Amino acid sequence: QVQLVESGGGLVQPGGSLRLSCAASGSIFMIHLMGWYRQAPGKQREMVATITTGGSTNYADSVKGRFTISRDNAKNTVYLQMNTLKPEDTAVYYCKTIVENSMNRQFQYWGQGTQVTVSS
């Protein structure tokens, strides 16, 4: 099994910044992809940003230019630097990973979610 431990959420004023972290542990041979998704009340979960093993990134249009996803492969950790935060960014943010274990089986795992609230 794989566990994803998230940190960095909280309350921030509009225009402020937060940095989310997600560390993966467990039966991991290789991480194919890590990403961040968010779900606001009454809305479907949406992709925020993803990053592949090779470093290719993908962002939702709503966060381009404001958010940056990065990885520390040695620590199996993904980060989401969120700048110029807006109230519309308020949501529960979930870390997701697609991993391959030592038996060459691929699995998808989700973190528990961390609340980000942008409010004055």
SENUTI-664063 format. One record per atom (N, C-alpha, C): residue in three letters; atom name; z, y, x; residue number from 1. Coordinates in steps of 0.2 Angstrom, whole numbers. Last residue first. Layout:
<residuo->ALA	atomo->CA	zz->Z	yy->Y	xx->X	num->NUM>
...
END
This chain:
<residuo->SER	atomo->N	zz->18	yy->186	xx->-54	num->120>
<residuo->SER	atomo->CA	zz->22	yy->191	xx->-51	num->120>
<residuo->SER	atomo->C	zz->28	yy->192	xx->-55	num->120>
<residuo->SER	atomo->N	zz->12	yy->170	xx->-49	num->119>
<residuo->SER	atomo->CA	zz->14	yy->174	xx->-54	num->119>
<residuo->SER	atomo->C	zz->18	yy->180	xx->-51	num->119>
<residuo->VAL	atomo->N	zz->7	yy->154	xx->-47	num->118>
<residuo->VAL	atomo->CA	zz->5	yy->161	xx->-44	num->118>
<residuo->VAL	atomo->C	zz->7	yy->166	xx->-50	num->118>
<residuo->THR	atomo->N	zz->13	yy->139	xx->-42	num->117>
<residuo->THR	atomo->CA	zz->13	yy->144	xx->-47	num->117>
<residuo->THR	atomo->C	zz->12	yy->151	xx->-44	num->117>
<residuo->VAL	atomo->N	zz->10	yy->122	xx->-40	num->116>
<residuo->VAL	atomo->CA	zz->9	yy->129	xx->-37	num->116>
<residuo->VAL	atomo->C	zz->9	yy->134	xx->-43	num->116>
<residuo->GLN	atomo->N	zz->18	yy->107	xx->-38	num->115>
<residuo->GLN	atomo->CA	zz->17	yy->112	xx->-42	num->115>
<residuo->GLN	atomo->C	zz->16	yy->119	xx->-38	num->115>
<residuo->THR	atomo->N	zz->11	yy->92	xx->-33	num->114>
<residuo->THR	atomo->CA	zz->15	yy->97	xx->-31	num->114>
<residuo->THR	atomo->C	zz->13	yy->103	xx->-35	num->114>
<residuo->GLY	atomo->N	zz->9	yy->74	xx->-34	num->113>
<residuo->GLY	atomo->CA	zz->8	yy->81	xx->-36	num->113>
<residuo->GLY	atomo->C	zz->13	yy->86	xx->-34	num->113>
<residuo->GLN	atomo->N	zz->9	yy->62	xx->-28	num->112>
<residuo->GLN	atomo->CA	zz->13	yy->63	xx->-34	num->112>
<residuo->GLN	atomo->C	zz->12	yy->70	xx->-37	num->112>
<residuo->GLY	atomo->N	zz->-7	yy->56	xx->-23	num->111>
<residuo->GLY	atomo->CA	zz->0	yy->58	xx->-22	num->111>
<residuo->GLY	atomo->C	zz->3	yy->60	xx->-28	num->111>
<residuo->TRP	atomo->N	zz->-17	yy->42	xx->-25	num->110>
<residuo->TRP	atomo->CA	zz->-15	yy->48	xx->-27	num->110>
<residuo->TRP	atomo->C	zz->-8	yy->50	xx->-25	num->110>
<residuo->TYR	atomo->N	zz->-30	yy->32	xx->-17	num->109>
<residuo->TYR	atomo->CA	zz->-23	yy->33	xx->-19	num->109>
<residuo->TYR	atomo->C	zz->-22	yy->40	xx->-21	num->109>
<residuo->GLN	atomo->N	zz->-42	yy->19	xx->-17	num->108>
<residuo->GLN	atomo->CA	zz->-41	yy->26	xx->-18	num->108>
<residuo->GLN	atomo->C	zz->-33	yy->26	xx->-20	num->108>
<residuo->PHE	atomo->N	zz->-48	yy->7	xx->-4	num->107>
<residuo->PHE	atomo->CA	zz->-44	yy->9	xx->-10	num->107>
<residuo->PHE	atomo->C	zz->-43	yy->17	xx->-11	num->107>
<residuo->GLN	atomo->N	zz->-57	yy->-6	xx->3	num->106>
<residuo->GLN	atomo->CA	zz->-56	yy->1	xx->2	num->106>
<residuo->GLN	atomo->C	zz->-52	yy->2	xx->-5	num->106>
<residuo->ARG	atomo->N	zz->-55	yy->-17	xx->16	num->105>
<residuo->ARG	atomo->CA	zz->-55	yy->-16	xx->9	num->105>
<residuo->ARG	atomo->C	zz->-53	yy->-9	xx->8	num->105>
<residuo->ASN	atomo->N	zz->-53	yy->-23	xx->29	num->104>
<residuo->ASN	atomo->CA	zz->-60	yy->-19	xx->27	num->104>
<residuo->ASN	atomo->C	zz->-60	yy->-19	xx->19	num->104>
<residuo->MET	atomo->N	zz->-41	yy->-26	xx->32	num->103>
<residuo->MET	atomo->CA	zz->-45	yy->-31	xx->30	num->103>
<residuo->MET	atomo->C	zz->-52	yy->-29	xx->27	num->103>
<residuo->SER	atomo->N	zz->-35	yy->-15	xx->36	num->102>
<residuo->SER	atomo->CA	zz->-36	yy->-19	xx->41	num->102>
<residuo->SER	atomo->C	zz->-41	yy->-25	xx->39	num->102>
<residuo->ASN	atomo->N	zz->-42	yy->-3	xx->24	num->101>
<residuo->ASN	atomo->CA	zz->-36	yy->-6	xx->27	num->101>
<residuo->ASN	atomo->C	zz->-39	yy->-11	xx->32	num->101>
<residuo->GLU	atomo->N	zz->-48	yy->13	xx->20	num->100>
<residuo->GLU	atomo->CA	zz->-50	yy->6	xx->22	num->100>
<residuo->GLU	atomo->C	zz->-44	yy->3	xx->26	num->100>
<residuo->VAL	atomo->N	zz->-46	yy->26	xx->7	num->99>
<residuo->VAL	atomo->CA	zz->-44	yy->22	xx->14	num->99>
<residuo->VAL	atomo->C	zz->-47	yy->15	xx->14	num->99>
<residuo->ILE	atomo->N	zz->-46	yy->41	xx->1	num->98>
<residuo->ILE	atomo->CA	zz->-50	yy->34	xx->0	num->98>
<residuo->ILE	atomo->C	zz->-49	yy->31	xx->7	num->98>
<residuo->THR	atomo->N	zz->-34	yy->51	xx->-7	num->97>
<residuo->THR	atomo->CA	zz->-37	yy->48	xx->-1	num->97>
<residuo->THR	atomo->C	zz->-41	yy->42	xx->-3	num->97>
<residuo->LYS	atomo->N	zz->-28	yy->66	xx->-14	num->96>
<residuo->LYS	atomo->CA	zz->-31	yy->60	xx->-15	num->96>
<residuo->LYS	atomo->C	zz->-34	yy->58	xx->-8	num->96>
<residuo->CYS	atomo->N	zz->-15	yy->77	xx->-20	num->95>
<residuo->CYS	atomo->CA	zz->-18	yy->74	xx->-14	num->95>
<residuo->CYS	atomo->C	zz->-21	yy->67	xx->-16	num->95>
<residuo->TYR	atomo->N	zz->-14	yy->89	xx->-33	num->94>
<residuo->TYR	atomo->CA	zz->-13	yy->82	xx->-31	num->94>
<residuo->TYR	atomo->C	zz->-18	yy->80	xx->-25	num->94>
<residuo->TYR	atomo->N	zz->-5	yy->102	xx->-40	num->93>
<residuo->TYR	atomo->CA	zz->-10	yy->100	xx->-35	num->93>
<residuo->TYR	atomo->C	zz->-9	yy->93	xx->-33	num->93>
<residuo->VAL	atomo->N	zz->-4	yy->109	xx->-55	num->92>
<residuo->VAL	atomo->CA	zz->-1	yy->104	xx->-51	num->92>
<residuo->VAL	atomo->C	zz->-7	yy->102	xx->-46	num->92>
<residuo->ALA	atomo->N	zz->-7	yy->127	xx->-55	num->91>
<residuo->ALA	atomo->CA	zz->-8	yy->120	xx->-57	num->91>
<residuo->ALA	atomo->C	zz->-4	yy->116	xx->-53	num->91>
<residuo->THR	atomo->N	zz->-14	yy->143	xx->-53	num->90>
<residuo->THR	atomo->CA	zz->-8	yy->139	xx->-55	num->90>
<residuo->THR	atomo->C	zz->-10	yy->132	xx->-58	num->90>
<residuo->ASP	atomo->N	zz->-25	yy->150	xx->-51	num->89>
<residuo->ASP	atomo->CA	zz->-24	yy->144	xx->-47	num->89>
<residuo->ASP	atomo->C	zz->-18	yy->140	xx->-48	num->89>
<residuo->GLU	atomo->N	zz->-25	yy->161	xx->-59	num->88>
<residuo->GLU	atomo->CA	zz->-29	yy->155	xx->-61	num->88>
<residuo->GLU	atomo->C	zz->-28	yy->149	xx->-57	num->88>
<residuo->PRO	atomo->N	zz->-18	yy->170	xx->-52	num->87>
<residuo->PRO	atomo->CA	zz->-14	yy->166	xx->-57	num->87>
<residuo->PRO	atomo->C	zz->-18	yy->160	xx->-59	num->87>
<residuo->LYS	atomo->N	zz->-23	yy->168	xx->-35	num->86>
<residuo->LYS	atomo->CA	zz->-24	yy->171	xx->-41	num->86>
<residuo->LYS	atomo->C	zz->-20	yy->167	xx->-46	num->86>
<residuo->LEU	atomo->N	zz->-22	yy->170	xx->-17	num->85>
<residuo->LEU	atomo->CA	zz->-20	yy->166	xx->-23	num->85>
<residuo->LEU	atomo->C	zz->-20	yy->171	xx->-29	num->85>
<residuo->THR	atomo->N	zz->-26	yy->172	xx->-4	num->84>
<residuo->THR	atomo->CA	zz->-28	yy->177	xx->-9	num->84>
<residuo->THR	atomo->C	zz->-27	yy->173	xx->-16	num->84>
<residuo->ASN	atomo->N	zz->-27	yy->155	xx->2	num->83>
<residuo->ASN	atomo->CA	zz->-26	yy->163	xx->3	num->83>
<residuo->ASN	atomo->C	zz->-28	yy->166	xx->-3	num->83>
<residuo->MET	atomo->N	zz->-22	yy->140	xx->7	num->82>
<residuo->MET	atomo->CA	zz->-23	yy->144	xx->1	num->82>
<residuo->MET	atomo->C	zz->-22	yy->151	xx->2	num->82>
<residuo->GLN	atomo->N	zz->-25	yy->126	xx->16	num->81>
<residuo->GLN	atomo->CA	zz->-23	yy->133	xx->16	num->81>
<residuo->GLN	atomo->C	zz->-26	yy->137	xx->11	num->81>
<residuo->LEU	atomo->N	zz->-21	yy->111	xx->15	num->80>
<residuo->LEU	atomo->CA	zz->-25	yy->115	xx->11	num->80>
<residuo->LEU	atomo->C	zz->-22	yy->122	xx->12	num->80>
<residuo->TYR	atomo->N	zz->-22	yy->96	xx->26	num->79>
<residuo->TYR	atomo->CA	zz->-19	yy->102	xx->24	num->79>
<residuo->TYR	atomo->C	zz->-24	yy->106	xx->19	num->79>
<residuo->VAL	atomo->N	zz->-18	yy->79	xx->29	num->78>
<residuo->VAL	atomo->CA	zz->-23	yy->84	xx->27	num->78>
<residuo->VAL	atomo->C	zz->-19	yy->90	xx->24	num->78>
<residuo->THR	atomo->N	zz->-15	yy->67	xx->41	num->77>
<residuo->THR	atomo->CA	zz->-12	yy->72	xx->37	num->77>
<residuo->THR	atomo->C	zz->-18	yy->77	xx->35	num->77>
<residuo->ASN	atomo->N	zz->-14	yy->58	xx->51	num->76>
<residuo->ASN	atomo->CA	zz->-16	yy->56	xx->45	num->76>
<residuo->ASN	atomo->C	zz->-14	yy->61	xx->39	num->76>
<residuo->LYS	atomo->N	zz->-11	yy->62	xx->64	num->75>
<residuo->LYS	atomo->CA	zz->-6	yy->62	xx->59	num->75>
<residuo->LYS	atomo->C	zz->-7	yy->59	xx->52	num->75>
<residuo->ALA	atomo->N	zz->-24	yy->62	xx->69	num->74>
<residuo->ALA	atomo->CA	zz->-19	yy->58	xx->73	num->74>
<residuo->ALA	atomo->C	zz->-13	yy->57	xx->68	num->74>
<residuo->ASN	atomo->N	zz->-31	yy->70	xx->61	num->73>
<residuo->ASN	atomo->CA	zz->-32	yy->63	xx->61	num->73>
<residuo->ASN	atomo->C	zz->-27	yy->59	xx->64	num->73>
<residuo->ASP	atomo->N	zz->-28	yy->83	xx->52	num->72>
<residuo->ASP	atomo->CA	zz->-25	yy->81	xx->58	num->72>
<residuo->ASP	atomo->C	zz->-26	yy->73	xx->58	num->72>
<residuo->ARG	atomo->N	zz->-40	yy->93	xx->43	num->71>
<residuo->ARG	atomo->CA	zz->-36	yy->87	xx->44	num->71>
<residuo->ARG	atomo->C	zz->-34	yy->86	xx->51	num->71>
<residuo->SER	atomo->N	zz->-42	yy->106	xx->30	num->70>
<residuo->SER	atomo->CA	zz->-42	yy->103	xx->37	num->70>
<residuo->SER	atomo->C	zz->-38	yy->97	xx->37	num->70>
<residuo->ILE	atomo->N	zz->-48	yy->118	xx->19	num->69>
<residuo->ILE	atomo->CA	zz->-46	yy->111	xx->20	num->69>
<residuo->ILE	atomo->C	zz->-47	yy->109	xx->27	num->69>
<residuo->THR	atomo->N	zz->-45	yy->134	xx->13	num->68>
<residuo->THR	atomo->CA	zz->-48	yy->130	xx->18	num->68>
<residuo->THR	atomo->C	zz->-45	yy->123	xx->19	num->68>
<residuo->PHE	atomo->N	zz->-49	yy->146	xx->0	num->67>
<residuo->PHE	atomo->CA	zz->-46	yy->140	xx->2	num->67>
<residuo->PHE	atomo->C	zz->-49	yy->137	xx->8	num->67>
<residuo->ARG	atomo->N	zz->-58	yy->157	xx->-1	num->66>
<residuo->ARG	atomo->CA	zz->-51	yy->158	xx->-1	num->66>
<residuo->ARG	atomo->C	zz->-47	yy->152	xx->2	num->66>
<residuo->GLY	atomo->N	zz->-71	yy->153	xx->0	num->65>
<residuo->GLY	atomo->CA	zz->-69	yy->159	xx->3	num->65>
<residuo->GLY	atomo->C	zz->-62	yy->160	xx->3	num->65>
<residuo->LYS	atomo->N	zz->-70	yy->144	xx->-15	num->64>
<residuo->LYS	atomo->CA	zz->-74	yy->146	xx->-9	num->64>
<residuo->LYS	atomo->C	zz->-72	yy->152	xx->-7	num->64>
<residuo->VAL	atomo->N	zz->-64	yy->142	xx->-27	num->63>
<residuo->VAL	atomo->CA	zz->-60	yy->143	xx->-22	num->63>
<residuo->VAL	atomo->C	zz->-63	yy->144	xx->-15	num->63>
<residuo->SER	atomo->N	zz->-74	yy->140	xx->-37	num->62>
<residuo->SER	atomo->CA	zz->-68	yy->145	xx->-39	num->62>
<residuo->SER	atomo->C	zz->-64	yy->146	xx->-33	num->62>
<residuo->ASP	atomo->N	zz->-82	yy->130	xx->-33	num->61>
<residuo->ASP	atomo->CA	zz->-84	yy->137	xx->-32	num->61>
<residuo->ASP	atomo->C	zz->-79	yy->142	xx->-33	num->61>
<residuo->ALA	atomo->N	zz->-73	yy->118	xx->-22	num->60>
<residuo->ALA	atomo->CA	zz->-75	yy->120	xx->-29	num->60>
<residuo->ALA	atomo->C	zz->-77	yy->128	xx->-28	num->60>
<residuo->TYR	atomo->N	zz->-80	yy->112	xx->-7	num->59>
<residuo->TYR	atomo->CA	zz->-76	yy->116	xx->-11	num->59>
<residuo->TYR	atomo->C	zz->-78	yy->117	xx->-18	num->59>
<residuo->ASN	atomo->N	zz->-81	yy->100	xx->6	num->58>
<residuo->ASN	atomo->CA	zz->-84	yy->102	xx->0	num->58>
<residuo->ASN	atomo->C	zz->-78	yy->106	xx->-4	num->58>
<residuo->THR	atomo->N	zz->-85	yy->96	xx->23	num->57>
<residuo->THR	atomo->CA	zz->-80	yy->99	xx->18	num->57>
<residuo->THR	atomo->C	zz->-84	yy->100	xx->12	num->57>
<residuo->SER	atomo->N	zz->-85	yy->84	xx->36	num->56>
<residuo->SER	atomo->CA	zz->-89	yy->88	xx->31	num->56>
<residuo->SER	atomo->C	zz->-84	yy->90	xx->25	num->56>
<residuo->GLY	atomo->N	zz->-78	yy->76	xx->45	num->55>
<residuo->GLY	atomo->CA	zz->-76	yy->83	xx->45	num->55>
<residuo->GLY	atomo->C	zz->-80	yy->87	xx->40	num->55>
<residuo->GLY	atomo->N	zz->-79	yy->63	xx->46	num->54>
<residuo->GLY	atomo->CA	zz->-83	yy->67	xx->50	num->54>
<residuo->GLY	atomo->C	zz->-82	yy->74	xx->50	num->54>
<residuo->THR	atomo->N	zz->-71	yy->59	xx->35	num->53>
<residuo->THR	atomo->CA	zz->-69	yy->57	xx->42	num->53>
<residuo->THR	atomo->C	zz->-73	yy->61	xx->47	num->53>
<residuo->THR	atomo->N	zz->-71	yy->74	xx->24	num->52>
<residuo->THR	atomo->CA	zz->-73	yy->67	xx->26	num->52>
<residuo->THR	atomo->C	zz->-71	yy->66	xx->33	num->52>
<residuo->ILE	atomo->N	zz->-63	yy->83	xx->12	num->51>
<residuo->ILE	atomo->CA	zz->-65	yy->82	xx->19	num->51>
<residuo->ILE	atomo->C	zz->-66	yy->75	xx->20	num->51>
<residuo->THR	atomo->N	zz->-62	yy->93	xx->-3	num->50>
<residuo->THR	atomo->CA	zz->-62	yy->87	xx->1	num->50>
<residuo->THR	atomo->C	zz->-65	yy->88	xx->8	num->50>
<residuo->ALA	atomo->N	zz->-55	yy->103	xx->-15	num->49>
<residuo->ALA	atomo->CA	zz->-58	yy->103	xx->-9	num->49>
<residuo->ALA	atomo->C	zz->-57	yy->96	xx->-6	num->49>
<residuo->VAL	atomo->N	zz->-54	yy->102	xx->-30	num->48>
<residuo->VAL	atomo->CA	zz->-53	yy->108	xx->-26	num->48>
<residuo->VAL	atomo->C	zz->-56	yy->108	xx->-20	num->48>
<residuo->MET	atomo->N	zz->-59	yy->94	xx->-45	num->47>
<residuo->MET	atomo->CA	zz->-59	yy->94	xx->-37	num->47>
<residuo->MET	atomo->C	zz->-58	yy->101	xx->-35	num->47>
<residuo->GLU	atomo->N	zz->-47	yy->94	xx->-59	num->46>
<residuo->GLU	atomo->CA	zz->-54	yy->96	xx->-55	num->46>
<residuo->GLU	atomo->C	zz->-53	yy->95	xx->-48	num->46>
<residuo->ARG	atomo->N	zz->-42	yy->87	xx->-74	num->45>
<residuo->ARG	atomo->CA	zz->-41	yy->87	xx->-67	num->45>
<residuo->ARG	atomo->C	zz->-47	yy->89	xx->-63	num->45>
<residuo->GLN	atomo->N	zz->-43	yy->97	xx->-88	num->44>
<residuo->GLN	atomo->CA	zz->-44	yy->91	xx->-85	num->44>
<residuo->GLN	atomo->C	zz->-43	yy->92	xx->-77	num->44>
<residuo->LYS	atomo->N	zz->-30	yy->107	xx->-96	num->43>
<residuo->LYS	atomo->CA	zz->-36	yy->106	xx->-93	num->43>
<residuo->LYS	atomo->C	zz->-37	yy->99	xx->-90	num->43>
<residuo->GLY	atomo->N	zz->-17	yy->109	xx->-101	num->42>
<residuo->GLY	atomo->CA	zz->-22	yy->109	xx->-106	num->42>
<residuo->GLY	atomo->C	zz->-29	yy->108	xx->-103	num->42>
<residuo->PRO	atomo->N	zz->-11	yy->116	xx->-86	num->41>
<residuo->PRO	atomo->CA	zz->-10	yy->113	xx->-92	num->41>
<residuo->PRO	atomo->C	zz->-16	yy->114	xx->-97	num->41>
<residuo->ALA	atomo->N	zz->-22	yy->110	xx->-72	num->40>
<residuo->ALA	atomo->CA	zz->-18	yy->115	xx->-75	num->40>
<residuo->ALA	atomo->C	zz->-17	yy->113	xx->-82	num->40>
<residuo->GLN	atomo->N	zz->-23	yy->101	xx->-58	num->39>
<residuo->GLN	atomo->CA	zz->-24	yy->100	xx->-65	num->39>
<residuo->GLN	atomo->C	zz->-19	yy->106	xx->-68	num->39>
<residuo->ARG	atomo->N	zz->-33	yy->98	xx->-43	num->38>
<residuo->ARG	atomo->CA	zz->-28	yy->101	xx->-47	num->38>
<residuo->ARG	atomo->C	zz->-29	yy->100	xx->-54	num->38>
<residuo->TYR	atomo->N	zz->-35	yy->90	xx->-27	num->37>
<residuo->TYR	atomo->CA	zz->-37	yy->91	xx->-34	num->37>
<residuo->TYR	atomo->C	zz->-31	yy->94	xx->-38	num->37>
<residuo->TRP	atomo->N	zz->-40	yy->87	xx->-11	num->36>
<residuo->TRP	atomo->CA	zz->-35	yy->90	xx->-15	num->36>
<residuo->TRP	atomo->C	zz->-39	yy->91	xx->-22	num->36>
<residuo->GLY	atomo->N	zz->-43	yy->73	xx->0	num->35>
<residuo->GLY	atomo->CA	zz->-45	yy->79	xx->-4	num->35>
<residuo->GLY	atomo->C	zz->-39	yy->81	xx->-8	num->35>
<residuo->MET	atomo->N	zz->-51	yy->63	xx->12	num->34>
<residuo->MET	atomo->CA	zz->-45	yy->66	xx->9	num->34>
<residuo->MET	atomo->C	zz->-47	yy->72	xx->5	num->34>
<residuo->LEU	atomo->N	zz->-60	yy->48	xx->16	num->33>
<residuo->LEU	atomo->CA	zz->-60	yy->55	xx->13	num->33>
<residuo->LEU	atomo->C	zz->-53	yy->56	xx->11	num->33>
<residuo->HIS	atomo->N	zz->-57	yy->37	xx->24	num->32>
<residuo->HIS	atomo->CA	zz->-64	yy->39	xx->23	num->32>
<residuo->HIS	atomo->C	zz->-64	yy->46	xx->21	num->32>
<residuo->ILE	atomo->N	zz->-46	yy->32	xx->36	num->31>
<residuo->ILE	atomo->CA	zz->-47	yy->36	xx->31	num->31>
<residuo->ILE	atomo->C	zz->-54	yy->39	xx->30	num->31>
<residuo->MET	atomo->N	zz->-43	yy->15	xx->42	num->30>
<residuo->MET	atomo->CA	zz->-47	yy->22	xx->42	num->30>
<residuo->MET	atomo->C	zz->-47	yy->25	xx->36	num->30>
<residuo->PHE	atomo->N	zz->-32	yy->7	xx->40	num->29>
<residuo->PHE	atomo->CA	zz->-36	yy->6	xx->45	num->29>
<residuo->PHE	atomo->C	zz->-40	yy->13	xx->47	num->29>
<residuo->ILE	atomo->N	zz->-16	yy->7	xx->33	num->28>
<residuo->ILE	atomo->CA	zz->-22	yy->11	xx->34	num->28>
<residuo->ILE	atomo->C	zz->-26	yy->9	xx->40	num->28>
<residuo->SER	atomo->N	zz->-3	yy->5	xx->25	num->27>
<residuo->SER	atomo->CA	zz->-8	yy->0	xx->27	num->27>
<residuo->SER	atomo->C	zz->-15	yy->4	xx->27	num->27>
<residuo->GLY	atomo->N	zz->6	yy->20	xx->28	num->26>
<residuo->GLY	atomo->CA	zz->5	yy->13	xx->25	num->26>
<residuo->GLY	atomo->C	zz->0	yy->9	xx->28	num->26>
<residuo->SER	atomo->N	zz->3	yy->37	xx->24	num->25>
<residuo->SER	atomo->CA	zz->6	yy->32	xx->28	num->25>
<residuo->SER	atomo->C	zz->5	yy->25	xx->24	num->25>
<residuo->ALA	atomo->N	zz->-2	yy->54	xx->24	num->24>
<residuo->ALA	atomo->CA	zz->-3	yy->47	xx->22	num->24>
<residuo->ALA	atomo->C	zz->0	yy->42	xx->27	num->24>
<residuo->ALA	atomo->N	zz->3	yy->70	xx->19	num->23>
<residuo->ALA	atomo->CA	zz->3	yy->64	xx->25	num->23>
<residuo->ALA	atomo->C	zz->2	yy->58	xx->22	num->23>
<residuo->CYS	atomo->N	zz->-2	yy->85	xx->16	num->22>
<residuo->CYS	atomo->CA	zz->-1	yy->79	xx->13	num->22>
<residuo->CYS	atomo->C	zz->-2	yy->74	xx->19	num->22>
<residuo->SER	atomo->N	zz->2	yy->102	xx->12	num->21>
<residuo->SER	atomo->CA	zz->2	yy->97	xx->17	num->21>
<residuo->SER	atomo->C	zz->2	yy->90	xx->13	num->21>
<residuo->LEU	atomo->N	zz->-2	yy->119	xx->9	num->20>
<residuo->LEU	atomo->CA	zz->0	yy->112	xx->7	num->20>
<residuo->LEU	atomo->C	zz->-2	yy->107	xx->12	num->20>
<residuo->ARG	atomo->N	zz->2	yy->135	xx->10	num->19>
<residuo->ARG	atomo->CA	zz->-1	yy->130	xx->14	num->19>
<residuo->ARG	atomo->C	zz->2	yy->123	xx->12	num->19>
<residuo->LEU	atomo->N	zz->-1	yy->150	xx->2	num->18>
<residuo->LEU	atomo->CA	zz->2	yy->144	xx->3	num->18>
<residuo->LEU	atomo->C	zz->-2	yy->139	xx->7	num->18>
<residuo->SER	atomo->N	zz->-1	yy->168	xx->-1	num->17>
<residuo->SER	atomo->CA	zz->-4	yy->162	xx->3	num->17>
<residuo->SER	atomo->C	zz->1	yy->156	xx->2	num->17>
<residuo->GLY	atomo->N	zz->-5	yy->181	xx->-12	num->16>
<residuo->GLY	atomo->CA	zz->-1	yy->178	xx->-7	num->16>
<residuo->GLY	atomo->C	zz->-5	yy->172	xx->-5	num->16>
<residuo->GLY	atomo->N	zz->-11	yy->186	xx->-23	num->15>
<residuo->GLY	atomo->CA	zz->-13	yy->189	xx->-17	num->15>
<residuo->GLY	atomo->C	zz->-10	yy->185	xx->-11	num->15>
<residuo->PRO	atomo->N	zz->3	yy->185	xx->-34	num->14>
<residuo->PRO	atomo->CA	zz->-4	yy->185	xx->-33	num->14>
<residuo->PRO	atomo->C	zz->-6	yy->189	xx->-27	num->14>
<residuo->GLN	atomo->N	zz->17	yy->176	xx->-26	num->13>
<residuo->GLN	atomo->CA	zz->14	yy->181	xx->-30	num->13>
<residuo->GLN	atomo->C	zz->6	yy->182	xx->-29	num->13>
<residuo->VAL	atomo->N	zz->22	yy->159	xx->-29	num->12>
<residuo->VAL	atomo->CA	zz->20	yy->164	xx->-24	num->12>
<residuo->VAL	atomo->C	zz->17	yy->170	xx->-29	num->12>
<residuo->LEU	atomo->N	zz->32	yy->144	xx->-28	num->11>
<residuo->LEU	atomo->CA	zz->30	yy->150	xx->-32	num->11>
<residuo->LEU	atomo->C	zz->28	yy->156	xx->-27	num->11>
<residuo->GLY	atomo->N	zz->25	yy->129	xx->-22	num->10>
<residuo->GLY	atomo->CA	zz->30	yy->133	xx->-24	num->10>
<residuo->GLY	atomo->C	zz->28	yy->139	xx->-28	num->10>
<residuo->GLY	atomo->N	zz->21	yy->116	xx->-9	num->9>
<residuo->GLY	atomo->CA	zz->20	yy->120	xx->-16	num->9>
<residuo->GLY	atomo->C	zz->26	yy->124	xx->-17	num->9>
<residuo->GLY	atomo->N	zz->24	yy->109	xx->2	num->8>
<residuo->GLY	atomo->CA	zz->21	yy->116	xx->3	num->8>
<residuo->GLY	atomo->C	zz->20	yy->120	xx->-4	num->8>
<residuo->SER	atomo->N	zz->19	yy->92	xx->2	num->7>
<residuo->SER	atomo->CA	zz->24	yy->97	xx->3	num->7>
<residuo->SER	atomo->C	zz->20	yy->104	xx->3	num->7>
<residuo->GLU	atomo->N	zz->17	yy->74	xx->-1	num->6>
<residuo->GLU	atomo->CA	zz->15	yy->81	xx->-1	num->6>
<residuo->GLU	atomo->C	zz->20	yy->86	xx->-1	num->6>
<residuo->VAL	atomo->N	zz->13	yy->59	xx->4	num->5>
<residuo->VAL	atomo->CA	zz->18	yy->63	xx->3	num->5>
<residuo->VAL	atomo->C	zz->16	yy->70	xx->4	num->5>
<residuo->LEU	atomo->N	zz->7	yy->44	xx->-1	num->4>
<residuo->LEU	atomo->CA	zz->5	yy->51	xx->1	num->4>
<residuo->LEU	atomo->C	zz->11	yy->55	xx->-1	num->4>
<residuo->GLN	atomo->N	zz->5	yy->27	xx->4	num->3>
<residuo->GLN	atomo->CA	zz->9	yy->32	xx->1	num->3>
<residuo->GLN	atomo->C	zz->7	yy->39	xx->4	num->3>
<residuo->VAL	atomo->N	zz->-2	yy->12	xx->1	num->2>
<residuo->VAL	atomo->CA	zz->-2	yy->18	xx->5	num->2>
<residuo->VAL	atomo->C	zz->2	yy->23	xx->1	num->2>
<residuo->GLN	atomo->N	zz->0	yy->-6	xx->4	num->1>
<residuo->GLN	atomo->CA	zz->0	yy->0	xx->0	num->1>
<residuo->GLN	atomo->C	zz->0	yy->6	xx->4	num->1>
END
